[in-house]
Amino acid sequence: MSSIFVWPKLGVNSFLGTLLVLFLLGIQNADSSRCECTNKILMLLRYDDFRVIFSPDYPRTYCPDLTCAWRVVAPENYSQIHFFAKKIDMREDKDFIYFFESRTGMELDSDFSNATYSCTGKIDCQFKSSGQFLTIVFKSGSGFPGHYGFQGTVSLYDRQYTWYSSISNIFLIALVFVAIILLATVLAYFFICKRYIKKEKDFGSVRKDEETEISKSSRLGISSDVEASQKLVNP
């Protein structure tokens, strides 16, 4: 009689139950991790330096009741920090990106009433700080957002560099303007000279024709005088 191995019913249920529990715990941990965010400090060290920040789990939909903050610090007090996000996707007047210009770090009002600027809805979001400190906060409201949030860049804008750049641009524009004037002057000079030379040629041609006519007339006059003299000599 051949023996057939039979998995105990209780053992199968226990094994499947364990797998189910592990699976549910994994989903719960993954879901909880995507719905969490920590405050971060970002240092911009050079003029060409930048950082990319985004809502949790972007480009997937974000979770409700989130408060994520990024503290951005530039190296000099004359620096400016620029944030730009193309076509944010958030609920209008319910989910926000707040901007705070303050030296106090992450300590913000609970209702965010002291925000310098905010973005919401589906627009291009950008902001430029007036100094070297900027705090950016992403706040989602309750409910089921069903939106993707945002992905933006934070870069350094140096006002002193911008001033020098503006002066350079003005100088370059002035050089181009002077070059255009010089080119126009040269073209006008050649045009006037060309007209003058043509006029002189035409005048010379007319004068030559007049001299030819005068010469012919003189010859005819001389011939007439000679014939008249011959008639007087030989009547």
C-alpha positions in Angstrom: 0.0 0.0 0.0 1.5 3.2 -1.1 1.7 6.0 1.3 0.4 9.5 0.3 1.6 12.6 2.1 -1.3 14.7 3.3 -0.6 18.2 4.5 -2.3 18.7 7.8 -5.3 21.0 7.5 -4.3 23.0 10.6 -0.8 23.4 9.3 -2.0 24.7 5.9 -4.2 27.2 7.6 -1.4 28.3 9.9 1.0 28.7 6.9 -1.5 30.7 4.8 -2.5 32.8 7.8 1.1 33.6 8.5 1.7 34.7 4.8 -1.5 36.8 4.9 -0.4 38.5 8.1 3.1 39.2 6.7 1.5 40.5 3.5 -0.8 42.9 5.3 2.0 44.1 7.6 4.1 44.8 4.5 1.3 46.8 2.9 0.7 48.7 6.1 4.4 49.5 6.5 4.7 50.6 2.9 1.5 52.7 3.1 2.7 54.3 6.4 6.1 55.0 5.0 4.7 56.8 1.9 2.4 58.8 4.2 5.3 60.1 6.3 7.8 62.9 5.8 10.5 64.5 7.9 11.7 68.0 8.1 14.9 68.5 6.1 17.6 71.2 5.9 19.0 71.9 2.5 22.3 73.8 2.1 23.0 75.6 -1.2 26.8 76.1 -1.3 27.5 77.5 -4.8 25.8 79.8 -7.3 25.1 76.9 -9.7 23.9 74.6 -6.8 20.3 73.3 -6.7 18.1 70.7 -5.0 15.0 68.8 -6.1 12.2 68.5 -3.7 8.8 66.8 -4.1 5.7 65.7 -2.3 5.8 62.3 -0.6 5.6 59.3 -3.0 5.6 61.6 -6.1 4.6 60.9 -8.9 2.0 58.8 -7.1 -0.9 60.4 -5.3 0.0 61.9 -1.9 -1.7 61.1 1.4 -4.0 63.4 3.4 -3.0 65.3 6.6 0.7 65.7 5.6 3.0 68.5 6.8 6.4 68.3 5.2 9.0 71.1 5.6 12.3 72.0 3.9 14.6 74.6 5.4 16.8 76.1 2.7 19.9 78.1 3.6 22.1 80.0 1.2 25.7 80.9 2.0 25.6 84.7 1.9 23.1 87.2 3.3 22.9 88.9 -0.1 21.9 85.6 -1.8 18.4 84.8 -3.0 16.7 81.4 -3.1 14.5 80.5 -6.0 11.8 77.8 -6.1 10.1 76.6 -9.2 7.6 73.8 -9.9 6.0 73.2 -13.3 2.2 72.5 -13.2 1.7 71.4 -9.6 -1.3 69.1 -9.1 -3.1 69.8 -5.8 -6.6 70.4 -4.5 -7.6 74.0 -4.9 -7.6 75.8 -1.5 -7.2 72.6 0.4 -3.6 71.5 -0.2 -0.8 74.2 -0.2 2.9 74.9 -0.7 3.8 77.6 1.8 6.9 79.8 1.7 8.3 81.5 4.8 11.2 84.0 5.0 12.5 83.7 8.5 15.6 83.1 10.5 13.7 81.1 13.1 14.1 77.7 11.4 11.2 75.3 11.4 9.1 77.0 14.1 6.0 78.0 12.2 2.5 79.1 13.2 0.1 76.1 13.4 -2.3 77.8 10.9 0.5 79.0 8.6 -0.8 82.5 8.9 2.7 84.0 8.8 3.4 82.5 5.4 5.0 85.0 2.9 3.5 83.3 -0.1 1.5 80.1 -1.0 0.6 78.0 -4.1 -2.4 75.7 -4.6 -4.4 74.1 -7.4 -2.9 73.4 -10.8 -0.5 76.2 -11.7 3.2 76.9 -12.2 4.5 77.7 -8.7 7.5 79.9 -8.2 8.9 82.1 -5.5 12.1 84.1 -4.9 13.2 84.9 -1.4 14.6 88.3 -0.4 17.4 86.8 1.6 19.4 83.7 2.4 16.8 81.8 4.5 13.7 80.1 3.1 11.3 77.5 4.6 9.1 75.6 2.2 6.1 73.6 3.6 3.8 71.2 1.9 0.5 70.8 3.7 -2.3 68.5 2.6 -5.8 68.6 4.1 -8.0 65.8 5.2 -10.0 63.5 2.9 -8.8 61.7 -0.2 -6.6 64.0 -2.3 -6.3 61.9 -5.5 -3.7 64.3 -6.8 0.0 63.9 -7.6 1.4 66.8 -5.7 4.6 68.5 -7.1 8.2 68.2 -8.0 10.2 71.4 -7.8 13.8 72.7 -7.9 15.4 75.0 -5.3 18.4 77.0 -6.6 20.6 79.9 -5.6 20.2 83.4 -7.0 23.0 85.8 -6.0 21.8 89.4 -6.2 25.3 90.7 -6.5 25.9 88.3 -9.4 22.6 89.3 -10.9 23.7 93.0 -10.7 27.0 92.3 -12.4 25.1 90.2 -15.0 22.6 93.1 -15.6 25.5 95.6 -16.1 27.1 93.1 -18.5 23.9 92.8 -20.4 23.5 96.6 -20.6 27.1 96.9 -21.8 26.5 94.2 -24.4 23.3 95.9 -25.6 25.1 99.2 -25.9 27.9 97.6 -27.9 25.3 96.0 -30.3 23.5 99.4 -30.6 26.8 101.2 -31.4 27.7 98.5 -33.9 24.3 98.9 -35.6 24.8 102.7 -35.8 28.3 102.2 -37.3 27.0 99.7 -39.8 24.2 102.0 -40.8 26.6 104.9 -41.2 29.0 102.9 -43.4 26.1 101.7 -45.6 24.8 105.3 -45.9 28.3 106.5 -46.8 28.7 103.9 -49.5 25.2 104.6 -50.8 25.9 108.3 -51.0 29.3 107.8 -52.6 27.7 105.4 -55.2 25.1 108.0 -56.1 27.7 110.7 -56.3 30.0 108.7 -58.5 27.0 107.8 -60.8 26.0 111.4 -60.9 29.5 112.4 -61.8 29.6 109.8 -64.6 26.3 111.0 -65.9 27.4 114.6 -65.8 30.7 113.7 -67.5 28.8 111.9 -70.3 26.5 114.9 -70.8 29.4 117.2 -70.9 31.2 115.1 -73.4 28.1 115.0 -75.6 27.9 118.8 -75.4 31.6 119.2 -76.3 31.0 116.9 -79.2 28.1 118.9 -80.4 30.1 122.2 -80.0 33.0 120.6 -82.0 30.6 119.6 -84.8 29.0 123.1 -84.8 32.5 124.7 -84.9 33.5 122.5 -87.8 30.3 123.4 -89.7 30.8 127.1 -89.0 34.4 126.9 -90.3 33.4 125.1 -93.4 30.7 127.7 -94.1 33.2 130.6 -93.7 35.6 128.9 -96.0 33.0 128.5 -98.7 31.9 132.1 -98.3 35.5 133.3 -98.7 36.0 131.2 -101.8 32.9 132.7 -103.3 34.2 136.2 -102.7 37.5 135.4 -104.2 36.1 133.6 -107.2 32.8 135.4 -108.1 
